[in-house]
Amino acid sequence: MLHLHADPLADYGSPPPRVCAGDEKILMLGWDPQKPFPGAATKSCRTRVSPSATDEQLRQQTINLLEHYNIRAVTFGPLDIVSKWRAAAPNRIIPAVNFEQGHDAQGGPLYRDPAELRRLFAEGKFAVFAEVSPQYHGLSPADPSQEAYFAWQKNSISPLVSTWGKDLWAGRMPKTLHSIASAWVTLCCWKMCWFGILSFEFT
């Protein structure tokens, strides 16, 4: 299973920056989470490769690799784009959304209405919450802004995939997550780079 972003290239600048090759050592650099995420500037590497020329080419090249290596990918980004990826490769793309839908004038997150997420889930528009990442905005996972979503999660069959920072491993979890963890059998925890990644798979 792969964690995959289906973002428009324009989100990364014009033209999009060259990116680190995945077969080499990549050094993850720090940044101030109270400032906008600086994208490619957070990584240092020896070799950078050119990005795809168009969104359509990016989608097809990625799907070709998923098919070649027999990979299914939890895919998140703007829901209309994720839906296109899913339509192009329904056996490879598992659609996902996160709690956010843009940013305010100060760069802070704007959150989706939980009722909207319930509707989208009931309509089969997504199957997973990803990427849940309050640390990018300088917030703890235990921030009150996150609680309403975890409260719904507790009684939902939708899995949750999240990339959290050190606060999770320090034990500062939303109180609802403790009850989620104790209420379900399948709970997988592991680390990737210096992030903590927590995946609840509700079966």
NUMAR-495925 format. One record per residue (C-alpha): residue in one letter; x negated, y, z. Coordinates in Angstrom, 3 decimals, padded with zeros to 6 digits. Last residue first. Layout:
<pt><rest>A</rest><x>X</x><y>Y</y><z>Z</z></pt>
...
This chain:
<pt><rest>T</rest><x>012.629</x><y>-004.095</y><z>010.147</z></pt>
<pt><rest>F</rest><x>011.535</x><y>-000.580</y><z>011.031</z></pt>
<pt><rest>E</rest><x>007.981</x><y>000.033</y><z>009.861</z></pt>
<pt><rest>F</rest><x>006.474</x><y>002.740</y><z>012.044</z></pt>
<pt><rest>S</rest><x>003.138</x><y>003.917</y><z>010.672</z></pt>
<pt><rest>L</rest><x>000.726</x><y>006.042</y><z>012.669</z></pt>
<pt><rest>I</rest><x>-002.381</x><y>007.512</y><z>011.123</z></pt>
<pt><rest>G</rest><x>-004.902</x><y>009.296</y><z>013.314</z></pt>
<pt><rest>F</rest><x>-007.151</x><y>011.629</y><z>011.406</z></pt>
<pt><rest>W</rest><x>-010.932</x><y>011.642</y><z>011.733</z></pt>
<pt><rest>C</rest><x>-011.518</x><y>009.410</y><z>008.704</z></pt>
<pt><rest>M</rest><x>-008.599</x><y>006.955</y><z>008.698</z></pt>
<pt><rest>K</rest><x>-007.571</x><y>005.450</y><z>012.001</z></pt>
<pt><rest>W</rest><x>-005.136</x><y>002.632</y><z>012.776</z></pt>
<pt><rest>C</rest><x>-001.799</x><y>002.017</y><z>014.381</z></pt>
<pt><rest>C</rest><x>000.892</x><y>-000.479</y><z>013.409</z></pt>
<pt><rest>L</rest><x>004.172</x><y>-000.869</y><z>015.269</z></pt>
<pt><rest>T</rest><x>006.559</x><y>-003.622</y><z>014.215</z></pt>
<pt><rest>V</rest><x>008.743</x><y>-004.678</y><z>017.144</z></pt>
<pt><rest>W</rest><x>010.968</x><y>-001.677</y><z>017.592</z></pt>
<pt><rest>A</rest><x>012.477</x><y>-000.131</y><z>020.713</z></pt>
<pt><rest>S</rest><x>009.254</x><y>000.521</y><z>022.635</z></pt>
<pt><rest>A</rest><x>007.661</x><y>002.528</y><z>019.850</z></pt>
<pt><rest>I</rest><x>010.833</x><y>004.473</y><z>019.194</z></pt>
<pt><rest>S</rest><x>011.206</x><y>005.263</y><z>022.903</z></pt>
<pt><rest>H</rest><x>007.667</x><y>006.630</y><z>023.046</z></pt>
<pt><rest>L</rest><x>008.301</x><y>008.501</y><z>019.820</z></pt>
<pt><rest>T</rest><x>011.216</x><y>010.357</y><z>021.394</z></pt>
<pt><rest>K</rest><x>008.872</x><y>011.918</y><z>023.948</z></pt>
<pt><rest>P</rest><x>006.861</x><y>013.555</y><z>021.160</z></pt>
<pt><rest>M</rest><x>003.280</x><y>012.310</y><z>021.483</z></pt>
<pt><rest>R</rest><x>000.442</x><y>013.883</y><z>023.452</z></pt>
<pt><rest>G</rest><x>-001.406</x><y>010.634</y><z>024.212</z></pt>
<pt><rest>A</rest><x>-004.902</x><y>011.879</y><z>023.424</z></pt>
<pt><rest>W</rest><x>-004.806</x><y>009.624</y><z>020.375</z></pt>
<pt><rest>L</rest><x>-001.876</x><y>011.569</y><z>018.998</z></pt>
<pt><rest>D</rest><x>-003.490</x><y>014.909</y><z>019.765</z></pt>
<pt><rest>K</rest><x>-006.557</x><y>013.839</y><z>017.725</z></pt>
<pt><rest>G</rest><x>-004.911</x><y>014.480</y><z>014.393</z></pt>
<pt><rest>W</rest><x>-001.784</x><y>013.179</y><z>012.754</z></pt>
<pt><rest>T</rest><x>-001.108</x><y>011.574</y><z>009.423</z></pt>
<pt><rest>S</rest><x>002.410</x><y>010.204</y><z>009.486</z></pt>
<pt><rest>V</rest><x>004.398</x><y>007.435</y><z>007.862</z></pt>
<pt><rest>L</rest><x>007.891</x><y>006.892</y><z>009.196</z></pt>
<pt><rest>P</rest><x>010.120</x><y>004.077</y><z>008.049</z></pt>
<pt><rest>S</rest><x>013.831</x><y>004.697</y><z>007.408</z></pt>
<pt><rest>I</rest><x>016.143</x><y>002.315</y><z>009.260</z></pt>
<pt><rest>S</rest><x>017.457</x><y>005.177</y><z>011.363</z></pt>
<pt><rest>N</rest><x>018.403</x><y>005.427</y><z>015.038</z></pt>
<pt><rest>K</rest><x>015.050</x><y>006.599</y><z>016.396</z></pt>
<pt><rest>Q</rest><x>014.369</x><y>008.562</y><z>013.236</z></pt>
<pt><rest>W</rest><x>017.202</x><y>010.938</y><z>014.064</z></pt>
<pt><rest>A</rest><x>015.486</x><y>011.866</y><z>017.324</z></pt>
<pt><rest>F</rest><x>012.158</x><y>011.971</y><z>015.489</z></pt>
<pt><rest>Y</rest><x>013.527</x><y>014.647</y><z>013.188</z></pt>
<pt><rest>A</rest><x>015.018</x><y>016.736</y><z>015.979</z></pt>
<pt><rest>E</rest><x>011.756</x><y>016.595</y><z>017.963</z></pt>
<pt><rest>Q</rest><x>009.424</x><y>018.101</y><z>015.373</z></pt>
<pt><rest>S</rest><x>009.998</x><y>021.808</y><z>016.101</z></pt>
<pt><rest>P</rest><x>009.633</x><y>021.068</y><z>019.816</z></pt>
<pt><rest>D</rest><x>005.869</x><y>020.512</y><z>019.306</z></pt>
<pt><rest>A</rest><x>004.841</x><y>017.048</y><z>020.519</z></pt>
<pt><rest>P</rest><x>003.053</x><y>016.261</y><z>017.243</z></pt>
<pt><rest>S</rest><x>000.876</x><y>019.269</y><z>018.157</z></pt>
<pt><rest>L</rest><x>000.948</x><y>022.295</y><z>015.898</z></pt>
<pt><rest>G</rest><x>-001.937</x><y>024.196</y><z>014.257</z></pt>
<pt><rest>H</rest><x>-000.182</x><y>024.285</y><z>010.924</z></pt>
<pt><rest>Y</rest><x>-002.140</x><y>021.408</y><z>009.369</z></pt>
<pt><rest>Q</rest><x>-001.666</x><y>019.603</y><z>012.686</z></pt>
<pt><rest>P</rest><x>002.052</x><y>019.329</y><z>011.955</z></pt>
<pt><rest>S</rest><x>001.365</x><y>016.586</y><z>009.388</z></pt>
<pt><rest>V</rest><x>004.262</x><y>014.302</y><z>008.542</z></pt>
<pt><rest>E</rest><x>003.345</x><y>013.121</y><z>005.042</z></pt>
<pt><rest>A</rest><x>005.494</x><y>011.185</y><z>004.531</z></pt>
<pt><rest>F</rest><x>008.912</x><y>010.070</y><z>005.735</z></pt>
<pt><rest>V</rest><x>009.810</x><y>006.924</y><z>003.826</z></pt>
<pt><rest>A</rest><x>012.651</x><y>005.561</y><z>001.667</z></pt>
<pt><rest>F</rest><x>013.688</x><y>008.526</y><z>-000.442</z></pt>
<pt><rest>K</rest><x>016.479</x><y>009.543</y><z>-002.824</z></pt>
<pt><rest>G</rest><x>018.607</x><y>006.533</y><z>-001.899</z></pt>
<pt><rest>E</rest><x>021.808</x><y>008.577</y><z>-001.560</z></pt>
<pt><rest>A</rest><x>021.979</x><y>007.777</y><z>002.171</z></pt>
<pt><rest>F</rest><x>018.390</x><y>009.025</y><z>002.518</z></pt>
<pt><rest>L</rest><x>019.211</x><y>012.277</y><z>000.745</z></pt>
<pt><rest>R</rest><x>022.255</x><y>012.797</y><z>002.963</z></pt>
<pt><rest>R</rest><x>020.323</x><y>012.116</y><z>006.170</z></pt>
<pt><rest>L</rest><x>017.579</x><y>014.457</y><z>005.001</z></pt>
<pt><rest>E</rest><x>020.123</x><y>017.214</y><z>004.350</z></pt>
<pt><rest>A</rest><x>021.580</x><y>016.739</y><z>007.837</z></pt>
<pt><rest>P</rest><x>018.059</x><y>017.073</y><z>009.281</z></pt>
<pt><rest>D</rest><x>017.886</x><y>020.564</y><z>007.667</z></pt>
<pt><rest>R</rest><x>014.471</x><y>020.847</y><z>006.092</z></pt>
<pt><rest>Y</rest><x>011.744</x><y>022.800</y><z>007.827</z></pt>
<pt><rest>L</rest><x>009.981</x><y>026.000</y><z>006.754</z></pt>
<pt><rest>P</rest><x>006.297</x><y>025.844</y><z>007.658</z></pt>
<pt><rest>G</rest><x>004.190</x><y>028.912</y><z>008.493</z></pt>
<pt><rest>G</rest><x>002.307</x><y>030.761</y><z>005.767</z></pt>
<pt><rest>Q</rest><x>003.137</x><y>034.215</y><z>007.108</z></pt>
<pt><rest>A</rest><x>005.707</x><y>034.875</y><z>004.379</z></pt>
<pt><rest>D</rest><x>007.456</x><y>031.578</y><z>005.162</z></pt>
<pt><rest>H</rest><x>006.460</x><y>028.202</y><z>003.827</z></pt>
<pt><rest>G</rest><x>007.944</x><y>025.435</y><z>001.703</z></pt>
<pt><rest>Q</rest><x>010.289</x><y>022.569</y><z>002.307</z></pt>
<pt><rest>E</rest><x>008.978</x><y>020.710</y><z>005.326</z></pt>
<pt><rest>F</rest><x>010.089</x><y>017.520</y><z>007.085</z></pt>
<pt><rest>N</rest><x>008.371</x><y>015.203</y><z>004.637</z></pt>
<pt><rest>V</rest><x>009.685</x><y>013.244</y><z>001.688</z></pt>
<pt><rest>A</rest><x>008.934</x><y>009.781</y><z>000.310</z></pt>
<pt><rest>P</rest><x>009.675</x><y>007.712</y><z>-002.773</z></pt>
<pt><rest>I</rest><x>008.133</x><y>004.230</y><z>-003.094</z></pt>
<pt><rest>I</rest><x>006.528</x><y>004.183</y><z>-006.561</z></pt>
<pt><rest>R</rest><x>005.177</x><y>000.970</y><z>-008.082</z></pt>
<pt><rest>N</rest><x>008.214</x><y>-001.104</y><z>-009.099</z></pt>
<pt><rest>P</rest><x>010.215</x><y>002.009</y><z>-010.014</z></pt>
<pt><rest>A</rest><x>007.486</x><y>003.242</y><z>-012.390</z></pt>
<pt><rest>A</rest><x>008.665</x><y>006.084</y><z>-014.654</z></pt>
<pt><rest>A</rest><x>011.878</x><y>006.661</y><z>-012.685</z></pt>
<pt><rest>R</rest><x>009.854</x><y>006.762</y><z>-009.453</z></pt>
<pt><rest>W</rest><x>007.435</x><y>009.319</y><z>-010.875</z></pt>
<pt><rest>K</rest><x>010.348</x><y>011.461</y><z>-012.047</z></pt>
<pt><rest>S</rest><x>011.998</x><y>011.209</y><z>-008.612</z></pt>
<pt><rest>V</rest><x>008.732</x><y>012.251</y><z>-006.968</z></pt>
<pt><rest>I</rest><x>008.733</x><y>015.368</y><z>-009.158</z></pt>
<pt><rest>D</rest><x>012.279</x><y>016.329</y><z>-008.170</z></pt>
<pt><rest>L</rest><x>011.486</x><y>015.604</y><z>-004.521</z></pt>
<pt><rest>P</rest><x>008.488</x><y>017.913</y><z>-004.380</z></pt>
<pt><rest>G</rest><x>005.661</x><y>015.729</y><z>-003.036</z></pt>
<pt><rest>F</rest><x>005.458</x><y>012.220</y><z>-001.627</z></pt>
<pt><rest>T</rest><x>004.567</x><y>008.789</y><z>-002.926</z></pt>
<pt><rest>V</rest><x>004.272</x><y>005.614</y><z>-000.848</z></pt>
<pt><rest>A</rest><x>002.347</x><y>003.643</y><z>-003.465</z></pt>
<pt><rest>R</rest><x>002.574</x><y>000.041</y><z>-004.672</z></pt>
<pt><rest>I</rest><x>-000.658</x><y>-001.344</y><z>-006.110</z></pt>
<pt><rest>N</rest><x>-001.306</x><y>-004.096</y><z>-008.683</z></pt>
<pt><rest>Y</rest><x>-004.784</x><y>-002.800</y><z>-009.636</z></pt>
<pt><rest>H</rest><x>-003.973</x><y>-002.213</y><z>-013.309</z></pt>
<pt><rest>E</rest><x>-000.373</x><y>-001.200</y><z>-012.622</z></pt>
<pt><rest>L</rest><x>-001.340</x><y>001.386</y><z>-010.019</z></pt>
<pt><rest>L</rest><x>-004.104</x><y>002.618</y><z>-012.343</z></pt>
<pt><rest>N</rest><x>-001.669</x><y>003.076</y><z>-015.231</z></pt>
<pt><rest>I</rest><x>000.731</x><y>004.843</y><z>-012.871</z></pt>
<pt><rest>T</rest><x>-001.982</x><y>007.357</y><z>-011.978</z></pt>
<pt><rest>Q</rest><x>-002.868</x><y>008.039</y><z>-015.616</z></pt>
<pt><rest>Q</rest><x>000.819</x><y>008.437</y><z>-016.463</z></pt>
<pt><rest>R</rest><x>001.544</x><y>010.884</y><z>-013.638</z></pt>
<pt><rest>L</rest><x>-001.588</x><y>012.957</y><z>-014.211</z></pt>
<pt><rest>Q</rest><x>-000.870</x><y>013.105</y><z>-017.941</z></pt>
<pt><rest>E</rest><x>002.643</x><y>014.379</y><z>-017.277</z></pt>
<pt><rest>D</rest><x>001.392</x><y>016.982</y><z>-014.800</z></pt>
<pt><rest>T</rest><x>-001.055</x><y>018.242</y><z>-017.434</z></pt>
<pt><rest>A</rest><x>-004.819</x><y>018.279</y><z>-018.132</z></pt>
<pt><rest>S</rest><x>-005.849</x><y>015.696</y><z>-015.543</z></pt>
<pt><rest>P</rest><x>-008.562</x><y>016.826</y><z>-013.137</z></pt>
<pt><rest>S</rest><x>-012.276</x><y>017.063</y><z>-013.963</z></pt>
<pt><rest>V</rest><x>-014.678</x><y>015.065</y><z>-011.810</z></pt>
<pt><rest>R</rest><x>-016.881</x><y>016.123</y><z>-008.899</z></pt>
<pt><rest>T</rest><x>-020.090</x><y>014.364</y><z>-007.929</z></pt>
<pt><rest>R</rest><x>-022.302</x><y>014.821</y><z>-004.861</z></pt>
<pt><rest>C</rest><x>-019.584</x><y>015.419</y><z>-002.292</z></pt>
<pt><rest>S</rest><x>-018.202</x><y>017.983</y><z>000.159</z></pt>
<pt><rest>K</rest><x>-014.533</x><y>018.160</y><z>001.030</z></pt>
<pt><rest>T</rest><x>-012.448</x><y>020.819</y><z>002.783</z></pt>
<pt><rest>A</rest><x>-012.909</x><y>023.237</y><z>-000.133</z></pt>
<pt><rest>A</rest><x>-010.696</x><y>020.966</y><z>-002.238</z></pt>
<pt><rest>G</rest><x>-007.611</x><y>022.182</y><z>-000.388</z></pt>
<pt><rest>P</rest><x>-008.056</x><y>025.323</y><z>001.742</z></pt>
<pt><rest>F</rest><x>-005.075</x><y>024.649</y><z>004.074</z></pt>
<pt><rest>P</rest><x>-003.700</x><y>028.038</y><z>005.046</z></pt>
<pt><rest>K</rest><x>-004.947</x><y>029.345</y><z>008.426</z></pt>
<pt><rest>Q</rest><x>-003.859</x><y>028.196</y><z>011.885</z></pt>
<pt><rest>P</rest><x>-005.448</x><y>024.818</y><z>011.114</z></pt>
<pt><rest>D</rest><x>-008.919</x><y>026.445</y><z>011.142</z></pt>
<pt><rest>W</rest><x>-011.056</x><y>024.238</y><z>008.922</z></pt>
<pt><rest>G</rest><x>-013.355</x><y>021.241</y><z>009.249</z></pt>
<pt><rest>L</rest><x>-015.264</x><y>019.502</y><z>006.487</z></pt>
<pt><rest>M</rest><x>-014.678</x><y>015.959</y><z>005.267</z></pt>
<pt><rest>L</rest><x>-017.881</x><y>014.546</y><z>003.746</z></pt>
<pt><rest>I</rest><x>-017.190</x><y>012.241</y><z>000.815</z></pt>
<pt><rest>K</rest><x>-019.420</x><y>009.252</y><z>000.080</z></pt>
<pt><rest>E</rest><x>-018.975</x><y>008.102</y><z>-003.498</z></pt>
<pt><rest>D</rest><x>-016.469</x><y>005.886</y><z>-005.316</z></pt>
<pt><rest>G</rest><x>-013.589</x><y>008.335</y><z>-004.943</z></pt>
<pt><rest>A</rest><x>-015.098</x><y>011.035</y><z>-007.125</z></pt>
<pt><rest>C</rest><x>-014.631</x><y>014.444</y><z>-005.551</z></pt>
<pt><rest>V</rest><x>-012.320</x><y>016.850</y><z>-007.333</z></pt>
<pt><rest>R</rest><x>-012.734</x><y>019.582</y><z>-009.957</z></pt>
<pt><rest>P</rest><x>-010.438</x><y>022.481</y><z>-009.197</z></pt>
<pt><rest>P</rest><x>-007.068</x><y>023.074</y><z>-010.879</z></pt>
<pt><rest>P</rest><x>-007.190</x><y>025.857</y><z>-013.501</z></pt>
<pt><rest>S</rest><x>-005.274</x><y>027.637</y><z>-012.238</z></pt>
<pt><rest>G</rest><x>-004.898</x><y>026.691</y><z>-008.598</z></pt>
<pt><rest>Y</rest><x>-004.121</x><y>023.605</y><z>-006.552</z></pt>
<pt><rest>D</rest><x>-000.338</x><y>023.903</y><z>-006.516</z></pt>
<pt><rest>A</rest><x>-000.442</x><y>024.368</y><z>-010.293</z></pt>
<pt><rest>L</rest><x>-001.348</x><y>020.687</y><z>-010.652</z></pt>
<pt><rest>P</rest><x>002.132</x><y>019.744</y><z>-009.525</z></pt>
<pt><rest>D</rest><x>002.044</x><y>017.388</y><z>-006.540</z></pt>
<pt><rest>A</rest><x>002.763</x><y>013.667</y><z>-006.538</z></pt>
<pt><rest>H</rest><x>000.585</x><y>012.730</y><z>-003.533</z></pt>
<pt><rest>L</rest><x>-000.079</x><y>009.031</y><z>-002.862</z></pt>
<pt><rest>H</rest><x>-000.585</x><y>006.898</y><z>000.275</z></pt>
<pt><rest>L</rest><x>-001.319</x><y>003.405</y><z>-001.022</z></pt>
<pt><rest>M</rest><x>000.000</x><y>000.000</y><z>000.000</z></pt>
